[in-house]
């Protein structure tokens, strides 16, 4: 067995992750800007938090924003704030996230989605270490460490003209390539154990082991959704399992189908391969298990399923469940 490595709340055995941990430890005492690159679900925000909480800024704020999830017309005011009267709805002065994160870390997730005009303003903030609220000419000094993340190849976006080269080089002081889970399979058993403990505690269950067949499927899966996909599948498997063991029946169809040899797929009918039907059946099973775990309490069941109470009531009616 390889040695287990830890950095913050991140655990790993792979050499690739150990090298990343070693690199971050070396720069943790500095204000160095970090650019994290990796596929969706690899844990970029978790790594950003670990960088912050293992730095001299740990007692100061960690503020995160997804640059691709906020409309362009609102993103500027979110980042830089605005002065009262700057526009119609500005009835009071509001601090932006740069000011909220002062002394700490600002995590810019999906930084590659920033529009060009905001890239200019971000670059100026990084160079001058000051910002201006919308509608205000008065500069405000800031002391913020930037950790940015992207699923895109920013160098390619620079060549395409959709990302500024000067901002790219400003962000890319220390770059970290977070490998996908399929390239660090030795971490999968460790992550499975971690998520089992996490969700047993969260759900009040006592799932103690995984059958050898289910374990093999999990180890061989290609994990396009990376660590996030593994986490979600373990949670759902715990909800669907009984007798304190996760079997292959508790795993979603796509894991079993993807692990079949190509020749075996011919034995499946089109109805067997229907994702719509499989999703519906899985949803029904999850709802039934959540109701059992919550002892029929709809509010608790909705919380376990991570949906609203109203959405649960709708699905109970749709599937004729009681």
Rosetta blueprint (number, residue, H / E / L):
1 X L
2 X L
3 X L
4 X L
5 X E
6 X E
7 X E
8 X L
9 X L
10 X E
11 X E
12 X E
13 X L
14 X L
15 X H
16 X H
17 X H
18 X H
19 X H
20 X H
21 X H
22 X H
23 X H
24 X H
25 X H
26 X H
27 X H
28 X L
29 X L
30 X L
31 X L
32 X L
33 X L
34 X E
35 X E
36 X E
37 X E
38 X L
39 X L
40 X L
41 X L
42 X L
43 X L
44 X H
45 X H
46 X H
47 X H
48 X H
49 X H
50 X H
51 X H
52 X H
53 X H
54 X L
55 X L
56 X L
57 X L
58 X L
59 X L
60 X L
61 X L
62 X E
63 X E
64 X E
65 X E
66 X E
67 X L
68 X L
69 X L
70 X L
71 X L
72 X H
73 X H
74 X H
75 X H
76 X H
77 X H
78 X H
79 X H
80 X H
81 X L
82 X E
83 X L
84 X L
85 X L
86 X L
87 X L
88 X L
89 X L
90 X L
91 X L
92 X L
93 X L
94 X E
95 X L
96 X L
97 X H
98 X H
99 X H
100 X H
101 X L
102 X L
103 X L
104 X L
105 X E
106 X E
107 X E
108 X E
109 X E
110 X L
111 X H
112 X H
113 X H
114 X L
115 X L
116 X H
117 X H
118 X H
119 X H
120 X H
121 X H
122 X H
123 X H
124 X H
125 X H
126 X H
127 X H
128 X H
129 X L
130 X E
131 X E
132 X L
133 X L
134 X E
135 X L
136 X L
137 X L
138 X L
139 X L
140 X E
141 X E
142 X L
143 X L
144 X L
145 X E
146 X E
147 X E
148 X E
149 X E
150 X E
151 X L
152 X L
153 X L
154 X H
155 X H
156 X H
157 X H
158 X H
159 X H
160 X H
161 X L
162 X L
163 X L
164 X L
165 X H
166 X H
167 X H
168 X H
169 X H
170 X H
171 X H
172 X L
173 X L
174 X E
175 X E
176 X E
177 X E
178 X L
179 X L
180 X L
181 X H
182 X H
183 X H
184 X L
185 X H
186 X H
187 X H
188 X H
189 X H
190 X H
191 X H
192 X H
193 X H
194 X H
195 X H
196 X H
197 X H
198 X H
199 X H
200 X H
201 X H
202 X H
203 X H
204 X L
205 X L
206 X L
207 X L
208 X L
209 X E
210 X E
211 X L
212 X H
213 X H
214 X H
215 X H
216 X H
217 X H
218 X H
219 X H
220 X H
221 X L
222 X L
223 X L
224 X L
225 X L
226 X H
227 X H
228 X H
229 X H
230 X H
231 X H
232 X H
233 X H
234 X H
235 X H
236 X H
237 X H
238 X H
239 X H
240 X H
241 X L
242 X E
243 X L
244 X L
245 X E
246 X E
247 X L
248 X H
249 X H
250 X H
251 X L
252 X L
253 X H
254 X H
255 X H
256 X H
257 X H
258 X H
259 X L
260 X L
261 X L
262 X H
263 X H
264 X H
265 X H
266 X H
267 X H
268 X L
269 X L
270 X L
271 X L
272 X L
273 X L
274 X L
275 X H
276 X H
277 X H
278 X H
279 X H
280 X H
281 X H
282 X H
283 X H
284 X H
285 X H
286 X H
287 X H
288 X H
289 X H
290 X H
291 X H
292 X H
293 X H
294 X L
295 X L
296 X L
297 X L
298 X H
299 X H
300 X H
301 X H
302 X H
303 X H
304 X H
305 X H
306 X L
307 X L
308 X L
309 X H
310 X H
311 X H
312 X H
313 X H
314 X H
315 X H
316 X H
317 X H
318 X H
319 X L
320 X L
321 X L
322 X L
